[in-house]
Amino acid sequence: MSSNDELTKYRLDKWLWAARFFKTRNLAKTAIEGAKVKVDGRRVKASYILKVGDSLKIRRGWEDIEILVLALSIKRKGAADALLLYKETNESIAIRHNRNTARKLAGNTISNSSDKPDKKTRKQIHRLKRNL
């Protein structure tokens, strides 16, 4: 490592952003504060100084990802370069694959309560409101 690299502090939120796990540093910081990101099984702050060899557990929506840090960077580059910064564990890949398969098989049985009403339902709602 050059002396410039030794002086650079690799904050966890910056690294997660550079590794393309989150679109913005603010989203990465929010996830860390909400215990969605753990380092070696424990909660840390967004300013945690990341080291090569650290194990991260990241929860994003439906996904639980467990990775090992292979390299450090605070510059956001292309997706191909971001893949060189970490390695996902085999157990994590298998679990994620099984969950994705189960979710696909469940199909429409999983519904969001925030779905918008369709055209027919909207018309019924409008009729009800007019009749009141």
N, CA and C atoms as a LAMMPS dump frame, in Angstrom:
ITEM: TIMESTEP
0
ITEM: NUMBER OF ATOMS
396
ITEM: BOX BOUNDS ff ff ff
-5.0000000000000000e+02 5.0000000000000000e+02
-5.0000000000000000e+02 5.0000000000000000e+02
-5.0000000000000000e+02 5.0000000000000000e+02
ITEM: ATOMS id mol type element x y z
1 1 1 N 0.825 -1.192 0
2 1 2 C 0 0 0
3 1 3 C 0.862 1.245 0
4 2 1 N 0.428 2.233 -0.695
5 2 2 C 1.162 3.492 -0.679
6 2 3 C 0.787 4.27 0.578
7 3 1 N 1.557 5.282 0.876
8 3 2 C 1.284 6.067 2.081
9 3 3 C -0.051 6.796 1.972
10 4 1 N -0.465 7.112 0.74
11 4 2 C -1.743 7.775 0.528
12 4 3 C -2.899 6.85 0.912
13 5 1 N -2.776 5.54 0.567
14 5 2 C -3.818 4.568 0.91
15 5 3 C -3.903 4.347 2.414
16 6 1 N -2.769 4.403 3.081
17 6 2 C -2.767 4.182 4.524
18 6 3 C -3.466 5.308 5.259
19 7 1 N -3.392 6.531 4.715
20 7 2 C -4.031 7.676 5.35
21 7 3 C -5.535 7.711 5.101
22 8 1 N -5.982 7.058 4.038
23 8 2 C -7.4 7.062 3.706
24 8 3 C -8.146 6.138 4.653
25 9 1 N -9.219 6.662 5.217
26 9 2 C -10.051 5.851 6.105
27 9 3 C -11.222 5.35 5.284
28 10 1 N -11.43 4.053 5.297
29 10 2 C -12.489 3.446 4.514
30 10 3 C -13.711 3.256 5.399
31 11 1 N -14.576 4.264 5.403
32 11 2 C -15.797 4.215 6.203
33 11 3 C -16.743 3.181 5.605
34 12 1 N -17.524 2.545 6.476
35 12 2 C -18.45 1.504 6.042
36 12 3 C -19.496 2.047 5.081
37 13 1 N -20.082 3.211 5.374
38 13 2 C -21.125 3.739 4.496
39 13 3 C -20.581 4.086 3.108
40 14 1 N -19.36 4.627 3.043
41 14 2 C -18.747 4.95 1.757
42 14 3 C -18.441 3.676 0.975
43 15 1 N -17.95 2.649 1.67
44 15 2 C -17.61 1.398 0.995
45 15 3 C -18.863 0.718 0.445
46 16 1 N -19.946 0.701 1.223
47 16 2 C -21.193 0.098 0.742
48 16 3 C -21.711 0.821 -0.496
49 17 1 N -21.553 2.129 -0.519
50 17 2 C -21.949 2.91 -1.686
51 17 3 C -21.038 2.59 -2.878
52 18 1 N -19.721 2.54 -2.629
53 18 2 C -18.761 2.26 -3.705
54 18 3 C -18.923 0.84 -4.24
55 19 1 N -19.306 -0.1 -3.381
56 19 2 C -19.501 -1.494 -3.802
57 19 3 C -20.875 -1.711 -4.422
58 20 1 N -21.66 -0.637 -4.543
59 20 2 C -22.957 -0.633 -5.22
60 20 3 C -24.025 -1.47 -4.527
61 21 1 N -23.969 -1.518 -3.191
62 21 2 C -25.052 -2.148 -2.451
63 21 3 C -26.199 -1.172 -2.241
64 22 1 N -25.878 0.127 -2.221
65 22 2 C -26.884 1.172 -2.047
66 22 3 C -26.629 2.275 -3.058
67 23 1 N -27.717 2.913 -3.504
68 23 2 C -27.61 3.952 -4.529
69 23 3 C -26.97 5.234 -4.009
70 24 1 N -27.186 5.532 -2.738
71 24 2 C -26.615 6.742 -2.159
72 24 3 C -25.969 6.415 -0.816
73 25 1 N -25.087 7.307 -0.375
74 25 2 C -24.471 7.12 0.944
75 25 3 C -25.5 7.285 2.044
76 26 1 N -26.477 8.14 1.817
77 26 2 C -27.523 8.34 2.819
78 26 3 C -28.332 7.057 3.014
79 27 1 N -28.637 6.347 1.932
80 27 2 C -29.348 5.07 2.064
81 27 3 C -28.496 4.047 2.813
82 28 1 N -27.196 4.039 2.536
83 28 2 C -26.286 3.129 3.239
84 28 3 C -26.25 3.471 4.725
85 29 1 N -26.173 4.748 5.044
86 29 2 C -26.132 5.189 6.446
87 29 3 C -27.421 4.809 7.165
88 30 1 N -28.554 5.019 6.51
89 30 2 C -29.85 4.67 7.103
90 30 3 C -29.944 3.173 7.366
91 31 1 N -29.455 2.365 6.432
92 31 2 C -29.479 0.911 6.609
93 31 3 C -28.591 0.485 7.776
94 32 1 N -27.433 1.112 7.897
95 32 2 C -26.52 0.782 8.996
96 32 3 C -27.156 1.154 10.33
97 33 1 N -27.744 2.343 10.406
98 33 2 C -28.38 2.784 11.649
99 33 3 C -29.596 1.935 12.001
100 34 1 N -30.251 1.362 11.005
101 34 2 C -31.42 0.518 11.234
102 34 3 C -31.068 -0.938 11.447
103 35 1 N -29.808 -1.247 11.668
104 35 2 C -29.312 -2.604 11.926
105 35 3 C -29.537 -3.539 10.752
106 36 1 N -29.55 -3.005 9.537
107 36 2 C -29.676 -3.827 8.329
108 36 3 C -28.305 -4.282 7.845
109 37 1 N -27.253 -3.677 8.399
110 37 2 C -25.887 -4.046 8.045
111 37 3 C -25.148 -4.353 9.345
112 38 1 N -24.526 -5.526 9.383
113 38 2 C -23.748 -5.915 10.565
114 38 3 C -22.354 -6.333 10.129
115 39 1 N -21.37 -5.996 10.94
116 39 2 C -19.986 -6.368 10.68
117 39 3 C -19.579 -7.396 11.709
118 40 1 N -19.169 -8.561 11.239
119 40 2 C -18.784 -9.669 12.116
120 40 3 C -19.868 -9.965 13.154
121 41 1 N -21.14 -9.852 12.751
122 41 2 C -22.263 -10.188 13.611
123 41 3 C -22.671 -9.141 14.622
124 42 1 N -22.104 -7.943 14.551
125 42 2 C -22.47 -6.912 15.524
126 42 3 C -22.833 -5.614 14.823
127 43 1 N -23.665 -4.838 15.503
128 43 2 C -24.059 -3.528 14.98
129 43 3 C -22.891 -2.569 15.084
130 44 1 N -22.738 -1.745 14.069
131 44 2 C -21.685 -0.735 14.071
132 44 3 C -22.27 0.579 13.559
133 45 1 N -21.486 1.633 13.675
134 45 2 C -21.903 2.938 13.171
135 45 3 C -21.483 3.068 11.706
136 46 1 N -22.049 4.062 11.032
137 46 2 C -21.713 4.316 9.631
138 46 3 C -20.247 4.718 9.484
139 47 1 N -19.668 5.275 10.533
140 47 2 C -18.28 5.719 10.476
141 47 3 C -17.289 4.603 10.818
142 48 1 N -17.762 3.372 10.98
143 48 2 C -16.89 2.24 11.28
144 48 3 C -15.807 2.135 10.206
145 49 1 N -14.558 1.959 10.615
146 49 2 C -13.44 1.84 9.676
147 49 3 C -13.347 0.386 9.233
148 50 1 N -13.65 0.163 7.969
149 50 2 C -13.695 -1.179 7.404
150 50 3 C -12.289 -1.684 7.108
151 51 1 N -12.09 -2.994 7.266
152 51 2 C -10.8 -3.613 6.994
153 51 3 C -11.004 -4.801 6.068
154 52 1 N -9.98 -5.151 5.306
155 52 2 C -10.033 -6.334 4.446
156 52 3 C -10.193 -7.556 5.35
157 53 1 N -11.097 -8.444 4.985
158 53 2 C -11.339 -9.648 5.768
159 53 3 C -12.565 -9.549 6.651
160 54 1 N -13.144 -8.362 6.794
161 54 2 C -14.371 -8.214 7.581
162 54 3 C -15.514 -8.963 6.916
163 55 1 N -16.384 -9.526 7.735
164 55 2 C -17.563 -10.227 7.246
165 55 3 C -18.782 -9.331 7.45
166 56 1 N -19.541 -9.094 6.385
167 56 2 C -20.712 -8.228 6.454
168 56 3 C -21.979 -9.026 6.187
169 57 1 N -23.028 -8.719 6.941
170 57 2 C -24.361 -9.233 6.66
171 57 3 C -25.212 -8.039 6.276
172 58 1 N -25.789 -8.089 5.083
173 58 2 C -26.557 -6.964 4.564
174 58 3 C -27.971 -7.446 4.249
175 59 1 N -28.955 -6.728 4.777
176 59 2 C -30.359 -7.046 4.494
177 59 3 C -30.928 -5.923 3.639
178 60 1 N -31.381 -6.297 2.423
179 60 2 C -32.002 -5.334 1.507
180 60 3 C -33.307 -5.936 1.017
181 61 1 N -34.409 -5.404 1.488
182 61 2 C -35.704 -5.91 1.064
183 61 3 C -35.86 -7.384 1.395
184 62 1 N -36.012 -8.201 0.374
185 62 2 C -36.173 -9.645 0.566
186 62 3 C -34.846 -10.355 0.758
187 63 1 N -33.744 -9.71 0.416
188 63 2 C -32.443 -10.368 0.385
189 63 3 C -31.669 -10.261 1.696
190 64 1 N -31.015 -11.353 2.055
191 64 2 C -30.016 -11.368 3.116
192 64 3 C -28.72 -11.818 2.467
193 65 1 N -27.723 -10.957 2.47
194 65 2 C -26.464 -11.254 1.799
195 65 3 C -25.349 -11.273 2.832
196 66 1 N -24.518 -12.301 2.767
197 66 2 C -23.339 -12.373 3.634
198 66 3 C -22.11 -12.348 2.741
199 67 1 N -21.23 -11.366 2.988
200 67 2 C -20.068 -11.192 2.129
201 67 3 C -18.794 -11.047 2.944
202 68 1 N -17.675 -11.263 2.269
203 68 2 C -16.357 -11.017 2.836
204 68 3 C -15.722 -9.88 2.056
205 69 1 N -15.127 -8.932 2.752
206 69 2 C -14.488 -7.783 2.109
207 69 3 C -13.128 -8.222 1.585
208 70 1 N -12.931 -8.075 0.261
209 70 2 C -11.664 -8.461 -0.365
210 70 3 C -10.756 -7.265 -0.641
211 71 1 N -11.37 -6.116 -0.915
212 71 2 C -10.596 -4.912 -1.233
213 71 3 C -11.355 -3.693 -0.734
214 72 1 N -10.636 -2.603 -0.598
215 72 2 C -11.242 -1.377 -0.098
216 72 3 C -11.213 -0.302 -1.172
217 73 1 N -12.291 0.461 -1.235
218 73 2 C -12.371 1.577 -2.164
219 73 3 C -13.455 2.526 -1.677
220 74 1 N -13.241 3.807 -1.905
221 74 2 C -14.293 4.773 -1.585
222 74 3 C -14.736 5.509 -2.843
223 75 1 N -14.218 5.066 -3.999
224 75 2 C -14.636 5.634 -5.275
225 75 3 C -15.619 4.682 -5.928
226 76 1 N -16.746 5.219 -6.354
227 76 2 C -17.766 4.415 -7.017
228 76 3 C -17.386 4.259 -8.486
229 77 1 N -17.192 3.021 -8.891
230 77 2 C -16.815 2.72 -10.271
231 77 3 C -17.892 1.843 -10.891
232 78 1 N -17.58 1.228 -11.986
233 78 2 C -18.535 0.369 -12.678
234 78 3 C -18.874 -0.877 -11.878
235 79 1 N -19.94 -1.542 -12.28
236 79 2 C -20.405 -2.734 -11.576
237 79 3 C -19.355 -3.844 -11.598
238 80 1 N -18.638 -3.984 -12.702
239 80 2 C -17.607 -5.02 -12.791
240 80 3 C -16.5 -4.771 -11.768
241 81 1 N -16.12 -3.517 -11.6
242 81 2 C -15.096 -3.178 -10.609
243 81 3 C -15.616 -3.361 -9.187
244 82 1 N -16.898 -3.087 -8.984
245 82 2 C -17.489 -3.23 -7.651
246 82 3 C -17.489 -4.696 -7.212
247 83 1 N -17.666 -5.621 -8.149
248 83 2 C -17.666 -7.046 -7.807
249 83 3 C -16.319 -7.524 -7.285
250 84 1 N -15.251 -6.797 -7.606
251 84 2 C -13.913 -7.174 -7.147
252 84 3 C -13.668 -6.79 -5.688
253 85 1 N -14.558 -5.996 -5.105
254 85 2 C -14.373 -5.53 -3.737
255 85 3 C -14.82 -6.541 -2.688
256 86 1 N -15.649 -7.512 -3.075
257 86 2 C -16.205 -8.456 -2.101
258 86 3 C -16.447 -9.81 -2.734
259 87 1 N -16.7 -10.806 -1.868
260 87 2 C -17.06 -12.149 -2.319
261 87 3 C -18.21 -12.628 -1.451
262 88 1 N -19.285 -13.04 -2.091
263 88 2 C -20.426 -13.558 -1.35
264 88 3 C -20.143 -15 -0.95
265 89 1 N -20.509 -15.371 0.275
266 89 2 C -20.254 -16.729 0.758
267 89 3 C -21.17 -17.722 0.056
268 90 1 N -20.721 -18.974 -0.019
269 90 2 C -21.508 -20.024 -0.683
270 90 3 C -22.837 -20.264 0.024
271 91 1 N -22.835 -20.211 1.363
272 91 2 C -24.074 -20.41 2.119
273 91 3 C -25.083 -19.313 1.793
274 92 1 N -24.599 -18.091 1.68
275 92 2 C -25.469 -16.964 1.366
276 92 3 C -26.086 -17.118 -0.021
277 93 1 N -25.288 -17.563 -0.978
278 93 2 C -25.799 -17.775 -2.342
279 93 3 C -26.881 -18.838 -2.348
280 94 1 N -26.648 -19.943 -1.632
281 94 2 C -27.632 -21.039 -1.587
282 94 3 C -28.93 -20.598 -0.914
283 95 1 N -28.82 -19.902 0.2
284 95 2 C -30.016 -19.439 0.914
285 95 3 C -30.801 -18.455 0.06
286 96 1 N -30.1 -17.515 -0.579
287 96 2 C -30.767 -16.533 -1.43
288 96 3 C -31.476 -17.204 -2.603
289 97 1 N -30.822 -18.202 -3.203
290 97 2 C -31.425 -18.937 -4.318
291 97 3 C -32.69 -19.666 -3.87
292 98 1 N -32.63 -20.322 -2.703
293 98 2 C -33.802 -21.046 -2.189
294 98 3 C -34.959 -20.095 -1.894
295 99 1 N -34.66 -18.951 -1.297
296 99 2 C -35.716 -17.981 -0.983
297 99 3 C -36.337 -17.405 -2.252
298 100 1 N -35.499 -17.12 -3.258
299 100 2 C -36.027 -16.598 -4.521
300 100 3 C -36.928 -17.614 -5.198
301 101 1 N -36.526 -18.887 -5.165
302 101 2 C -37.344 -19.942 -5.755
303 101 3 C -38.673 -20.065 -5.028
304 102 1 N -38.646 -20.038 -3.697
305 102 2 C -39.877 -20.138 -2.915
306 102 3 C -40.795 -18.95 -3.188
307 103 1 N -40.214 -17.764 -3.319
308 103 2 C -41.008 -16.568 -3.59
309 103 3 C -41.654 -16.639 -4.972
310 104 1 N -40.917 -17.165 -5.959
311 104 2 C -41.473 -17.307 -7.307
312 104 3 C -42.594 -18.337 -7.322
313 105 1 N -42.423 -19.423 -6.573
314 105 2 C -43.46 -20.455 -6.519
315 105 3 C -44.715 -19.958 -5.808
316 106 1 N -44.526 -19.058 -4.84
317 106 2 C -45.673 -18.515 -4.123
318 106 3 C -46.528 -17.659 -5.053
319 107 1 N -45.884 -17.065 -6.054
320 107 2 C -46.611 -16.303 -7.067
321 107 3 C -47.42 -15.169 -6.492
322 108 1 N -48.685 -15.15 -6.816
323 108 2 C -49.561 -14.055 -6.408
324 108 3 C -50.121 -14.212 -5.003
325 109 1 N -49.731 -15.254 -4.29
326 109 2 C -50.247 -15.407 -2.928
327 109 3 C -49.675 -14.333 -2.003
328 110 1 N -48.512 -13.781 -2.365
329 110 2 C -47.93 -12.682 -1.604
330 110 3 C -48.431 -11.393 -2.246
331 111 1 N -49.155 -10.603 -1.481
332 111 2 C -49.675 -9.359 -2.044
333 111 3 C -49.245 -8.181 -1.191
334 112 1 N -49.134 -7.055 -1.832
335 112 2 C -48.811 -5.823 -1.128
336 112 3 C -50.108 -5.127 -0.752
337 113 1 N -50.198 -4.658 0.463
338 113 2 C -51.393 -3.944 0.878
339 113 3 C -51.451 -2.548 0.267
340 114 1 N -50.344 -2.102 -0.301
341 114 2 C -50.299 -0.766 -0.883
342 114 3 C -50.636 -0.765 -2.372
343 115 1 N -51.167 -1.894 -2.878
344 115 2 C -51.536 -1.943 -4.291
345 115 3 C -52.631 -0.936 -4.584
346 116 1 N -52.547 -0.319 -5.747
347 116 2 C -53.585 0.614 -6.167
348 116 3 C -54.797 -0.183 -6.636
349 117 1 N -55.991 0.364 -6.46
350 117 2 C -57.168 -0.335 -6.963
351 117 3 C -57.169 -0.328 -8.493
352 118 1 N -57.713 -1.39 -9.068
353 118 2 C -57.792 -1.43 -10.52
354 118 3 C -58.968 -0.569 -11
355 119 1 N -59.17 -0.519 -12.304
356 119 2 C -60.168 0.369 -12.884
357 119 3 C -61.577 0.046 -12.386
358 120 1 N -61.901 -1.237 -12.321
359 120 2 C -63.236 -1.658 -11.88
360 120 3 C -63.479 -1.235 -10.43
361 121 1 N -62.502 -1.442 -9.577
362 121 2 C -62.636 -1.092 -8.163
363 121 3 C -62.751 0.421 -7.991
364 122 1 N -61.981 1.186 -8.782
365 122 2 C -62.074 2.652 -8.709
366 122 3 C -63.47 3.135 -9.073
367 123 1 N -64.065 2.545 -10.103
368 123 2 C -65.42 2.933 -10.504
369 123 3 C -66.421 2.647 -9.389
370 124 1 N -66.249 1.502 -8.723
371 124 2 C -67.145 1.158 -7.615
372 124 3 C -66.986 2.15 -6.467
373 125 1 N -65.765 2.56 -6.188
374 125 2 C -65.506 3.54 -5.124
375 125 3 C -66.143 4.86 -5.473
376 126 1 N -66.025 5.3 -6.73
377 126 2 C -66.632 6.565 -7.166
378 126 3 C -68.157 6.496 -7.052
379 127 1 N -68.755 5.369 -7.428
380 127 2 C -70.206 5.209 -7.316
381 127 3 C -70.663 5.299 -5.869
382 128 1 N -69.909 4.649 -5
383 128 2 C -70.265 4.691 -3.571
384 128 3 C -70.194 6.111 -3.034
385 129 1 N -69.155 6.854 -3.416
386 129 2 C -68.994 8.214 -2.92
387 129 3 C -70.124 9.131 -3.441
388 130 1 N -70.564 8.923 -4.685
389 130 2 C -71.636 9.74 -5.236
390 130 3 C -72.967 9.448 -4.543
391 131 1 N -73.167 8.203 -4.138
392 131 2 C -74.43 7.801 -3.523
393 131 3 C -74.512 8.229 -2.061
394 132 1 N -73.437 8.627 -1.46
395 132 2 C -73.461 9.049 -0.059
396 132 3 C -73.952 10.42 0.089
